[in-house]
Amino acid sequence: MLKIRKGGMSLHGVMLALRLFAVRRVLRMCDDVVLAAPFGLILIRLTSFVNREL
């Protein structure tokens, strides 16, 4: 039988650390997407111009 009430707060600490790690990782990924987005938009505009859709 598990003694959950005598386990202490270690589980909560691990859960908090994993959450912070995940948030930082997502924010770094968002930074990369934000840097790449303008180039993608420029390419879309150029291809529309070449195809005479504008």
mmCIF file of the N, C-alpha and C atoms, coordinates in Angstrom:
data_MODEL
# 
_entry.id   MODEL 
# 
loop_
_atom_site.group_PDB 
_atom_site.id 
_atom_site.type_symbol 
_atom_site.label_atom_id 
_atom_site.label_alt_id 
_atom_site.label_comp_id 
_atom_site.label_asym_id 
_atom_site.label_entity_id 
_atom_site.label_seq_id 
_atom_site.pdbx_PDB_ins_code 
_atom_site.Cartn_x 
_atom_site.Cartn_y 
_atom_site.Cartn_z 
_atom_site.occupancy 
_atom_site.B_iso_or_equiv 
_atom_site.pdbx_formal_charge 
_atom_site.auth_seq_id 
_atom_site.auth_comp_id 
_atom_site.auth_asym_id 
_atom_site.auth_atom_id 
_atom_site.pdbx_PDB_model_num 
ATOM 1   N N  . MET A 1 1  ? 0.843  -1.179 0.000   1.00 0.00 ? 1  MET A N  1 
ATOM 2   C CA . MET A 1 1  ? 0.000  0.000  0.000   1.00 0.00 ? 1  MET A CA 1 
ATOM 3   C C  . MET A 1 1  ? 0.886  1.239  0.000   1.00 0.00 ? 1  MET A C  1 
ATOM 4   N N  . LEU A 1 2  ? 0.518  2.193  -0.814  1.00 0.00 ? 2  LEU A N  1 
ATOM 5   C CA . LEU A 1 2  ? 1.286  3.431  -0.883  1.00 0.00 ? 2  LEU A CA 1 
ATOM 6   C C  . LEU A 1 2  ? 0.912  4.364  0.261   1.00 0.00 ? 2  LEU A C  1 
ATOM 7   N N  . LYS A 1 3  ? 1.921  4.993  0.826   1.00 0.00 ? 3  LYS A N  1 
ATOM 8   C CA . LYS A 1 3  ? 1.700  5.968  1.895   1.00 0.00 ? 3  LYS A CA 1 
ATOM 9   C C  . LYS A 1 3  ? 1.833  7.371  1.296   1.00 0.00 ? 3  LYS A C  1 
ATOM 10  N N  . ILE A 1 4  ? 0.789  7.796  0.631   1.00 0.00 ? 4  ILE A N  1 
ATOM 11  C CA . ILE A 1 4  ? 0.834  9.078  -0.063  1.00 0.00 ? 4  ILE A CA 1 
ATOM 12  C C  . ILE A 1 4  ? 0.959  10.235 0.921   1.00 0.00 ? 4  ILE A C  1 
ATOM 13  N N  . ARG A 1 5  ? 0.311  10.146 2.043   1.00 0.00 ? 5  ARG A N  1 
ATOM 14  C CA . ARG A 1 5  ? 0.311  11.260 2.992   1.00 0.00 ? 5  ARG A CA 1 
ATOM 15  C C  . ARG A 1 5  ? 1.665  11.443 3.680   1.00 0.00 ? 5  ARG A C  1 
ATOM 16  N N  . LYS A 1 6  ? 2.532  10.464 3.643   1.00 0.00 ? 6  LYS A N  1 
ATOM 17  C CA . LYS A 1 6  ? 3.839  10.592 4.281   1.00 0.00 ? 6  LYS A CA 1 
ATOM 18  C C  . LYS A 1 6  ? 4.955  10.746 3.250   1.00 0.00 ? 6  LYS A C  1 
ATOM 19  N N  . GLY A 1 7  ? 4.612  11.039 2.019   1.00 0.00 ? 7  GLY A N  1 
ATOM 20  C CA . GLY A 1 7  ? 5.604  11.140 0.950   1.00 0.00 ? 7  GLY A CA 1 
ATOM 21  C C  . GLY A 1 7  ? 6.323  12.466 0.875   1.00 0.00 ? 7  GLY A C  1 
ATOM 22  N N  . GLY A 1 8  ? 5.794  13.497 1.471   1.00 0.00 ? 8  GLY A N  1 
ATOM 23  C CA . GLY A 1 8  ? 6.430  14.803 1.419   1.00 0.00 ? 8  GLY A CA 1 
ATOM 24  C C  . GLY A 1 8  ? 6.039  15.556 0.163   1.00 0.00 ? 8  GLY A C  1 
ATOM 25  N N  . MET A 1 9  ? 6.789  16.603 -0.127  1.00 0.00 ? 9  MET A N  1 
ATOM 26  C CA . MET A 1 9  ? 6.460  17.478 -1.251  1.00 0.00 ? 9  MET A CA 1 
ATOM 27  C C  . MET A 1 9  ? 7.376  17.231 -2.451  1.00 0.00 ? 9  MET A C  1 
ATOM 28  N N  . SER A 1 10 ? 8.102  16.133 -2.476  1.00 0.00 ? 10 SER A N  1 
ATOM 29  C CA . SER A 1 10 ? 9.038  15.896 -3.568  1.00 0.00 ? 10 SER A CA 1 
ATOM 30  C C  . SER A 1 10 ? 8.318  15.753 -4.904  1.00 0.00 ? 10 SER A C  1 
ATOM 31  N N  . LEU A 1 11 ? 7.163  15.124 -4.894  1.00 0.00 ? 11 LEU A N  1 
ATOM 32  C CA . LEU A 1 11 ? 6.407  14.964 -6.133  1.00 0.00 ? 11 LEU A CA 1 
ATOM 33  C C  . LEU A 1 11 ? 6.007  16.316 -6.699  1.00 0.00 ? 11 LEU A C  1 
ATOM 34  N N  . HIS A 1 12 ? 5.581  17.217 -5.852  1.00 0.00 ? 12 HIS A N  1 
ATOM 35  C CA . HIS A 1 12 ? 5.174  18.542 -6.302  1.00 0.00 ? 12 HIS A CA 1 
ATOM 36  C C  . HIS A 1 12 ? 6.367  19.305 -6.871  1.00 0.00 ? 12 HIS A C  1 
ATOM 37  N N  . GLY A 1 13 ? 7.535  19.149 -6.280  1.00 0.00 ? 13 GLY A N  1 
ATOM 38  C CA . GLY A 1 13 ? 8.733  19.808 -6.779  1.00 0.00 ? 13 GLY A CA 1 
ATOM 39  C C  . GLY A 1 13 ? 9.119  19.311 -8.161  1.00 0.00 ? 13 GLY A C  1 
ATOM 40  N N  . VAL A 1 14 ? 9.024  18.006 -8.348  1.00 0.00 ? 14 VAL A N  1 
ATOM 41  C CA . VAL A 1 14 ? 9.343  17.427 -9.652  1.00 0.00 ? 14 VAL A CA 1 
ATOM 42  C C  . VAL A 1 14 ? 8.347  17.890 -10.698 1.00 0.00 ? 14 VAL A C  1 
ATOM 43  N N  . MET A 1 15 ? 7.085  17.918 -10.352 1.00 0.00 ? 15 MET A N  1 
ATOM 44  C CA . MET A 1 15 ? 6.059  18.367 -11.298 1.00 0.00 ? 15 MET A CA 1 
ATOM 45  C C  . MET A 1 15 ? 6.271  19.830 -11.677 1.00 0.00 ? 15 MET A C  1 
ATOM 46  N N  . LEU A 1 16 ? 6.624  20.668 -10.718 1.00 0.00 ? 16 LEU A N  1 
ATOM 47  C CA . LEU A 1 16 ? 6.875  22.082 -10.987 1.00 0.00 ? 16 LEU A CA 1 
ATOM 48  C C  . LEU A 1 16 ? 8.103  22.244 -11.885 1.00 0.00 ? 16 LEU A C  1 
ATOM 49  N N  . ALA A 1 17 ? 9.166  21.495 -11.621 1.00 0.00 ? 17 ALA A N  1 
ATOM 50  C CA . ALA A 1 17 ? 10.374 21.588 -12.439 1.00 0.00 ? 17 ALA A CA 1 
ATOM 51  C C  . ALA A 1 17 ? 10.107 21.148 -13.877 1.00 0.00 ? 17 ALA A C  1 
ATOM 52  N N  . LEU A 1 18 ? 9.361  20.071 -14.054 1.00 0.00 ? 18 LEU A N  1 
ATOM 53  C CA . LEU A 1 18 ? 9.030  19.624 -15.409 1.00 0.00 ? 18 LEU A CA 1 
ATOM 54  C C  . LEU A 1 18 ? 8.179  20.651 -16.140 1.00 0.00 ? 18 LEU A C  1 
ATOM 55  N N  . ARG A 1 19 ? 7.268  21.263 -15.428 1.00 0.00 ? 19 ARG A N  1 
ATOM 56  C CA . ARG A 1 19 ? 6.417  22.290 -16.038 1.00 0.00 ? 19 ARG A CA 1 
ATOM 57  C C  . ARG A 1 19 ? 7.247  23.490 -16.487 1.00 0.00 ? 19 ARG A C  1 
ATOM 58  N N  . LEU A 1 20 ? 8.158  23.950 -15.637 1.00 0.00 ? 20 LEU A N  1 
ATOM 59  C CA . LEU A 1 20 ? 9.010  25.083 -16.008 1.00 0.00 ? 20 LEU A CA 1 
ATOM 60  C C  . LEU A 1 20 ? 9.906  24.735 -17.183 1.00 0.00 ? 20 LEU A C  1 
ATOM 61  N N  . PHE A 1 21 ? 10.430 23.520 -17.204 1.00 0.00 ? 21 PHE A N  1 
ATOM 62  C CA . PHE A 1 21 ? 11.270 23.081 -18.321 1.00 0.00 ? 21 PHE A CA 1 
ATOM 63  C C  . PHE A 1 21 ? 10.474 23.074 -19.614 1.00 0.00 ? 21 PHE A C  1 
ATOM 64  N N  . ALA A 1 22 ? 9.243  22.577 -19.551 1.00 0.00 ? 22 ALA A N  1 
ATOM 65  C CA . ALA A 1 22 ? 8.403  22.515 -20.751 1.00 0.00 ? 22 ALA A CA 1 
ATOM 66  C C  . ALA A 1 22 ? 8.057  23.917 -21.244 1.00 0.00 ? 22 ALA A C  1 
ATOM 67  N N  . VAL A 1 23 ? 7.771  24.836 -20.340 1.00 0.00 ? 23 VAL A N  1 
ATOM 68  C CA . VAL A 1 23 ? 7.423  26.204 -20.731 1.00 0.00 ? 23 VAL A CA 1 
ATOM 69  C C  . VAL A 1 23 ? 8.612  26.867 -21.404 1.00 0.00 ? 23 VAL A C  1 
ATOM 70  N N  . ARG A 1 24 ? 9.798  26.709 -20.859 1.00 0.00 ? 24 ARG A N  1 
ATOM 71  C CA . ARG A 1 24 ? 10.986 27.307 -21.473 1.00 0.00 ? 24 ARG A CA 1 
ATOM 72  C C  . ARG A 1 24 ? 11.239 26.734 -22.855 1.00 0.00 ? 24 ARG A C  1 
ATOM 73  N N  . ARG A 1 25 ? 11.028 25.444 -22.996 1.00 0.00 ? 25 ARG A N  1 
ATOM 74  C CA . ARG A 1 25 ? 11.255 24.802 -24.289 1.00 0.00 ? 25 ARG A CA 1 
ATOM 75  C C  . ARG A 1 25 ? 10.257 25.310 -25.335 1.00 0.00 ? 25 ARG A C  1 
ATOM 76  N N  . VAL A 1 26 ? 9.015  25.468 -24.933 1.00 0.00 ? 26 VAL A N  1 
ATOM 77  C CA . VAL A 1 26 ? 7.988  25.970 -25.857 1.00 0.00 ? 26 VAL A CA 1 
ATOM 78  C C  . VAL A 1 26 ? 8.290  27.415 -26.237 1.00 0.00 ? 26 VAL A C  1 
ATOM 79  N N  . LEU A 1 27 ? 8.734  28.221 -25.277 1.00 0.00 ? 27 LEU A N  1 
ATOM 80  C CA . LEU A 1 27 ? 9.043  29.613 -25.577 1.00 0.00 ? 27 LEU A CA 1 
ATOM 81  C C  . LEU A 1 27 ? 10.210 29.717 -26.547 1.00 0.00 ? 27 LEU A C  1 
ATOM 82  N N  . ARG A 1 28 ? 11.206 28.856 -26.411 1.00 0.00 ? 28 ARG A N  1 
ATOM 83  C CA . ARG A 1 28 ? 12.322 28.867 -27.365 1.00 0.00 ? 28 ARG A CA 1 
ATOM 84  C C  . ARG A 1 28 ? 11.845 28.478 -28.759 1.00 0.00 ? 28 ARG A C  1 
ATOM 85  N N  . MET A 1 29 ? 10.946 27.513 -28.833 1.00 0.00 ? 29 MET A N  1 
ATOM 86  C CA . MET A 1 29 ? 10.415 27.101 -30.125 1.00 0.00 ? 29 MET A CA 1 
ATOM 87  C C  . MET A 1 29 ? 9.615  28.249 -30.746 1.00 0.00 ? 29 MET A C  1 
ATOM 88  N N  . CYS A 1 30 ? 8.848  28.964 -29.925 1.00 0.00 ? 30 CYS A N  1 
ATOM 89  C CA . CYS A 1 30 ? 8.072  30.102 -30.430 1.00 0.00 ? 30 CYS A CA 1 
ATOM 90  C C  . CYS A 1 30 ? 8.993  31.198 -30.947 1.00 0.00 ? 30 CYS A C  1 
ATOM 91  N N  . ASP A 1 31 ? 10.131 31.425 -30.296 1.00 0.00 ? 31 ASP A N  1 
ATOM 92  C CA . ASP A 1 31 ? 11.089 32.412 -30.779 1.00 0.00 ? 31 ASP A CA 1 
ATOM 93  C C  . ASP A 1 31 ? 11.595 32.036 -32.168 1.00 0.00 ? 31 ASP A C  1 
ATOM 94  N N  . ASP A 1 32 ? 11.857 30.769 -32.390 1.00 0.00 ? 32 ASP A N  1 
ATOM 95  C CA . ASP A 1 32 ? 12.325 30.324 -33.698 1.00 0.00 ? 32 ASP A CA 1 
ATOM 96  C C  . ASP A 1 32 ? 11.252 30.514 -34.765 1.00 0.00 ? 32 ASP A C  1 
ATOM 97  N N  . VAL A 1 33 ? 10.024 30.238 -34.414 1.00 0.00 ? 33 VAL A N  1 
ATOM 98  C CA . VAL A 1 33 ? 8.917  30.397 -35.369 1.00 0.00 ? 33 VAL A CA 1 
ATOM 99  C C  . VAL A 1 33 ? 8.726  31.861 -35.716 1.00 0.00 ? 33 VAL A C  1 
ATOM 100 N N  . VAL A 1 34 ? 8.827  32.739 -34.720 1.00 0.00 ? 34 VAL A N  1 
ATOM 101 C CA . VAL A 1 34 ? 8.652  34.171 -34.962 1.00 0.00 ? 34 VAL A CA 1 
ATOM 102 C C  . VAL A 1 34 ? 9.747  34.701 -35.873 1.00 0.00 ? 34 VAL A C  1 
ATOM 103 N N  . LEU A 1 35 ? 10.951 34.181 -35.747 1.00 0.00 ? 35 LEU A N  1 
ATOM 104 C CA . LEU A 1 35 ? 12.035 34.621 -36.623 1.00 0.00 ? 35 LEU A CA 1 
ATOM 105 C C  . LEU A 1 35 ? 11.858 34.115 -38.050 1.00 0.00 ? 35 LEU A C  1 
ATOM 106 N N  . ALA A 1 36 ? 11.256 32.961 -38.229 1.00 0.00 ? 36 ALA A N  1 
ATOM 107 C CA . ALA A 1 36 ? 11.105 32.376 -39.560 1.00 0.00 ? 36 ALA A CA 1 
ATOM 108 C C  . ALA A 1 36 ? 9.843  32.856 -40.278 1.00 0.00 ? 36 ALA A C  1 
ATOM 109 N N  . ALA A 1 37 ? 8.861  33.327 -39.573 1.00 0.00 ? 37 ALA A N  1 
ATOM 110 C CA . ALA A 1 37 ? 7.575  33.694 -40.170 1.00 0.00 ? 37 ALA A CA 1 
ATOM 111 C C  . ALA A 1 37 ? 7.677  34.795 -41.226 1.00 0.00 ? 37 ALA A C  1 
ATOM 112 N N  . PRO A 1 38 ? 8.411  35.887 -41.011 1.00 0.00 ? 38 PRO A N  1 
ATOM 113 C CA . PRO A 1 38 ? 8.485  36.922 -42.048 1.00 0.00 ? 38 PRO A CA 1 
ATOM 114 C C  . PRO A 1 38 ? 9.067  36.415 -43.365 1.00 0.00 ? 38 PRO A C  1 
ATOM 115 N N  . PHE A 1 39 ? 10.043 35.538 -43.304 1.00 0.00 ? 39 PHE A N  1 
ATOM 116 C CA . PHE A 1 39 ? 10.620 34.994 -44.532 1.00 0.00 ? 39 PHE A CA 1 
ATOM 117 C C  . PHE A 1 39 ? 9.599  34.159 -45.293 1.00 0.00 ? 39 PHE A C  1 
ATOM 118 N N  . GLY A 1 40 ? 8.805  33.408 -44.573 1.00 0.00 ? 40 GLY A N  1 
ATOM 119 C CA . GLY A 1 40 ? 7.744  32.632 -45.223 1.00 0.00 ? 40 GLY A CA 1 
ATOM 120 C C  . GLY A 1 40 ? 6.706  33.523 -45.871 1.00 0.00 ? 40 GLY A C  1 
ATOM 121 N N  . LEU A 1 41 ? 6.344  34.606 -45.197 1.00 0.00 ? 41 LEU A N  1 
ATOM 122 C CA . LEU A 1 41 ? 5.373  35.537 -45.770 1.00 0.00 ? 41 LEU A CA 1 
ATOM 123 C C  . LEU A 1 41 ? 5.920  36.223 -47.015 1.00 0.00 ? 41 LEU A C  1 
ATOM 124 N N  . ILE A 1 42 ? 7.197  36.570 -46.991 1.00 0.00 ? 42 ILE A N  1 
ATOM 125 C CA . ILE A 1 42 ? 7.823  37.177 -48.174 1.00 0.00 ? 42 ILE A CA 1 
ATOM 126 C C  . ILE A 1 42 ? 7.815  36.198 -49.339 1.00 0.00 ? 42 ILE A C  1 
ATOM 127 N N  . LEU A 1 43 ? 8.127  34.940 -49.077 1.00 0.00 ? 43 LEU A N  1 
ATOM 128 C CA . LEU A 1 43 ? 8.113  33.945 -50.153 1.00 0.00 ? 43 LEU A CA 1 
ATOM 129 C C  . LEU A 1 43 ? 6.715  33.758 -50.723 1.00 0.00 ? 43 LEU A C  1 
ATOM 130 N N  . ILE A 1 44 ? 5.705  33.785 -49.878 1.00 0.00 ? 44 ILE A N  1 
ATOM 131 C CA . ILE A 1 44 ? 4.326  33.655 -50.356 1.00 0.00 ? 44 ILE A CA 1 
ATOM 132 C C  . ILE A 1 44 ? 3.966  34.835 -51.243 1.00 0.00 ? 44 ILE A C  1 
ATOM 133 N N  . ARG A 1 45 ? 4.345  36.041 -50.842 1.00 0.00 ? 45 ARG A N  1 
ATOM 134 C CA . ARG A 1 45 ? 4.064  37.225 -51.651 1.00 0.00 ? 45 ARG A CA 1 
ATOM 135 C C  . ARG A 1 45 ? 4.783  37.173 -52.995 1.00 0.00 ? 45 ARG A C  1 
ATOM 136 N N  . LEU A 1 46 ? 6.042  36.722 -52.975 1.00 0.00 ? 46 LEU A N  1 
ATOM 137 C CA . LEU A 1 46 ? 6.802  36.631 -54.232 1.00 0.00 ? 46 LEU A CA 1 
ATOM 138 C C  . LEU A 1 46 ? 6.180  35.618 -55.180 1.00 0.00 ? 46 LEU A C  1 
ATOM 139 N N  . THR A 1 47 ? 5.781  34.480 -54.675 1.00 0.00 ? 47 THR A N  1 
ATOM 140 C CA . THR A 1 47 ? 5.180  33.467 -55.564 1.00 0.00 ? 47 THR A CA 1 
ATOM 141 C C  . THR A 1 47 ? 3.836  33.941 -56.081 1.00 0.00 ? 47 THR A C  1 
ATOM 142 N N  . SER A 1 48 ? 3.084  34.682 -55.282 1.00 0.00 ? 48 SER A N  1 
ATOM 143 C CA . SER A 1 48 ? 1.824  35.237 -55.780 1.00 0.00 ? 48 SER A CA 1 
ATOM 144 C C  . SER A 1 48 ? 2.090  36.263 -56.872 1.00 0.00 ? 48 SER A C  1 
ATOM 145 N N  . PHE A 1 49 ? 3.133  37.058 -56.719 1.00 0.00 ? 49 PHE A N  1 
ATOM 146 C CA . PHE A 1 49 ? 3.477  38.035 -57.744 1.00 0.00 ? 49 PHE A CA 1 
ATOM 147 C C  . PHE A 1 49 ? 3.908  37.346 -59.039 1.00 0.00 ? 49 PHE A C  1 
ATOM 148 N N  . VAL A 1 50 ? 4.726  36.297 -58.914 1.00 0.00 ? 50 VAL A N  1 
ATOM 149 C CA . VAL A 1 50 ? 5.204  35.560 -60.099 1.00 0.00 ? 50 VAL A CA 1 
ATOM 150 C C  . VAL A 1 50 ? 4.032  34.899 -60.807 1.00 0.00 ? 50 VAL A C  1 
ATOM 151 N N  . ASN A 1 51 ? 3.065  34.382 -60.069 1.00 0.00 ? 51 ASN A N  1 
ATOM 152 C CA . ASN A 1 51 ? 1.903  33.723 -60.670 1.00 0.00 ? 51 ASN A CA 1 
ATOM 153 C C  . ASN A 1 51 ? 0.831  34.718 -61.093 1.00 0.00 ? 51 ASN A C  1 
ATOM 154 N N  . ARG A 1 52 ? 1.102  36.002 -60.935 1.00 0.00 ? 52 ARG A N  1 
ATOM 155 C CA . ARG A 1 52 ? 0.189  37.091 -61.305 1.00 0.00 ? 52 ARG A CA 1 
ATOM 156 C C  . ARG A 1 52 ? -1.159 36.980 -60.612 1.00 0.00 ? 52 ARG A C  1 
ATOM 157 N N  . GLU A 1 53 ? -1.099 36.653 -59.325 1.00 0.00 ? 53 GLU A N  1 
ATOM 158 C CA . GLU A 1 53 ? -2.330 36.556 -58.540 1.00 0.00 ? 53 GLU A CA 1 
ATOM 159 C C  . GLU A 1 53 ? -2.610 37.848 -57.779 1.00 0.00 ? 53 GLU A C  1 
ATOM 160 N N  . LEU A 1 54 ? -1.661 38.757 -57.762 1.00 0.00 ? 54 LEU A N  1 
ATOM 161 C CA . LEU A 1 54 ? -1.881 40.026 -57.039 1.00 0.00 ? 54 LEU A CA 1 
ATOM 162 C C  . LEU A 1 54 ? -2.486 41.061 -57.946 1.00 0.00 ? 54 LEU A C  1 
# 
